[in-house]
Amino acid sequence: MHDLRVSIIQGETRWHDPAANRAHYGALIAPLHGSTDLIVLPETFTSGFSNDAIGSAEGMDGATVAWLREQAAKLDAAITGSVQLRTDAGVFNRMLFATPDGGMAWYDKRHLFSFASEHERYAPGHQRVVVTWRGWRILLQVCYDLRFPVFARNRFDPAQAGQADYDLAVYVANWPSARAYPWKTLLRARAIENLSFVVGVNRVGTDGNGLHYSGDSAVIDFLGHPLSECMDEEVVATATLQATELLAHRERFPALRDADGFAVLRGETIATGD
């Protein structure tokens, strides 16, 4: 593992306008060429969090997937964020992970937000997805997943050289400001309990449903300390995750060795290579 530079893109997503959002976020990330390894966009960054956006959901052969691949190649960095994706199995809130070589991995949001009737229109994902990028194992998670620690629990496997199964958890979100304190608190809890870095990227502004988002995006270290914190404004921020510090902390405080074994029904870990 080498150090990993992560850029969080806390943007004001345009409502139901994929083309405008691709242009807007494209302008925000353009200066990052050569200065980052991973770019993180918010949840549903082409539309905002909307049940009505399901009608214009794209396929994997659509404009947004092509755009992500193009941006990853242009910036020589992986890019991730979620969009509504239509498949034969339904429409998913799908977190895409594009790499410069044209690779594309994805995670379908498992925990749908029934409070906003997301479960009535979108299909739930079932697989727990860990991707590998530049030597880092990265758990992909979407918004409401943050409230369910069992699914995100880091797993220590003595048979795998004593490794945890991920080093960084990435949460992309449209998390309203009315619940900002739980967002900030749970990001830190996930980092501390999993001996992992955590990145949480939220949007800002007011959406078409009148919900306000205060951002509060952050990069959190394995002790729960913020390496980068954003306020209520559109911002691009880059932080460097120190690999040696993470590994040294796990060696000093190997709490995962004492963790309970468990199984998640209909959930499994999928590992993908560089």
Steps between C-alpha positions, in 0.01 A plus 500: 500500500606854419333818620167574328389850400120536522303795364150567632266691270228667704284647225159659456329241281258632236148357530410238237758622248765234426671694219531814712635299792761325288614840374496652849686221675734468203605861551555443872727199453693619192783664702573173682707339224819356644421606858268226625439125492128483581219747430174462695174655376171505697213252483273539191728774371324521163151569637482554874326248728162460334254215451373680189843482334443129448324580172823627345729234648785409265646161419860388532541602135375853574660842501596511868692171503686615188568839663644340814734283294609804299568707813695220668723461196546876459588561866693174559292433811215276607160674524199388699147622568148362467232536232168338413579201275239291318559127453284198419463451877370852561642846569779515757663783690837388368838624624737482205878475530685590179875458452735656240543174309128493417408266785164537671389340827177578683303456818118509514364672811383230740310706758226694322357803682142390570435829686505663153343197320825419320423129547175532300675602177858380519635147522725415796854376455618190685876479451757666723764640265868566568713631213879516488662816372869589515558249777203612714193287567196729489149422626226670295192626690206732426337747742249307719745207517687712755235420763555123476840410649474122462503518120807726508684308771866445414592133507826365631615178338805331660526279191563809285822613667297650781344766277180692544301482178503874434712805577262777397121527505344754263147631560328714236184676612213743465464546878270791600626760746218416744693181578853640471607402852436126445687521168809652660486269801448176310786569258733519798348190659551293184867606487572425864325164521644372170860626545464661160507833324151624407400750232150647497388726215169685518348766275411862585214731404123449489344234280174492302315361802605797713750302709816684603840330511782644710778287354715404799709277275811369671806278487535321835798302626491169688483679838201711395705814444412712194772548241266723301159647584271704277252769598170597335641602162607352171860386533767264369745375763784248482649306790780243509438170677820376662539125447779454755296672772201274436707182507687611812175575682361157414819344630493700825128451559385177327140516623361325191664177617248492786194576286201268481453283195171545315322455170272748321200336332502554123822699528849410389830673436610546142869583448621648173856573389670813365 
